[in-house]
Amino acid sequence: MSAACSPSSACCRPCLGAAVALLGVAAIAAAAFVGWSDPLSASSSASQSPAAAVEQGVTAPAAPSIDSADYDSAASAPPSRVPWRTDLSAALAESARSGEPVLVDFAAAWCPPCQLMDEKTWPDPAVREALAEGVIPVKQNVAGAAARAASETYDVAYLPTLLLLDAEGEEIARTGFVDAAGLLEFLNEHRAAATDAGR
């Protein structure tokens, strides 16, 4: 290094930037040479590529709130037997006449947690009894245009989303995926407020 270009002088600052960029490129090249590693992979091999992981059937761990074993049994489970309405406007009119709140389930056929609720939560006898005791259930499949519009009106950001509405269509409470016990707790906590708001 010459006396005119010391580490603290202005002429070395561009050199420092170039050196950092070169180190970054070298690190990427080394990772590509050694092999890419997915930290979420179930495989213990540090050098397994994503393509090799897919070929071997390695996937990321399932979300802890949903037991992936339930997906296999869900296809053979009985239907929910919930008297679903599909017309939200008609359900709100029914709510205005009866004073019962509306429980809207925004879901989709391609949504695994939605399917799990269809097969495990809704068929539960205690859930069916709670729905029969003063809640108007509405299923909104977001594949349809009307349900998509309703999901935008209520700012539905994820599926499933459950909304408890009063007779005016005002949101009282909201939740996502719940098992039978969680749904019963949700209804018990918010049903009285929804009924009072609708009067």
C-alpha positions, 0 to 999 in steps of 0.5 A: 500500500502506498503512503497516498492510499491509507485505509482511512483515506477516501481513495480506499472506500471504493476498494472496500465496497468492491472487496465486500461485494467480491466476498459476497459473490465468493460466498454464494459460489462456495454455497453452490459448489458445496450444496444448498441447505434448507434449514427447514428440511426434515433431512439431516443432510446439510448438502441436500438440494431442494430438488433432491428433497422433493424427489425424496419426499422431504417436506417442511414440518407441518404446522403445530396446530393441525395434526397432519394425520387428520388429513388422511382420515378427513376424506373418509369422515361423515359430512358435517350435517350443519344446515349451511346457508350459502346466501349471506344476504338471505341469512342476514334477513333471517337474522333480522326476523329471528334475532339470531346471530349469523356465523359465516365460515369463509372457506375453500375446497383447496384449503387444508385447514378448511377441509379439516374443519369440515371433517372434524369441527363441524360434525362434532355433536356439541358443535351441531347442538350449539349451532342449533341453539340460535346461530344461523350458519353460512358457508361462503366458498371463496371460489364463487364471486359473491363469496369473494365480494363478501370476503373483501367487504369483511377484509378476510385475509386468510382461510378459514375465517369465521365471523359472527355477525349481528342482524345488521351484518356488523362484525361482532367477533372473528377467528380462524381455524378452530377445533370443536372445543375452540369453536364452542368457546368462541360461540359462548364468548360472543353469542350474547353480544351478537344477539344483543347487538341485533335487537 
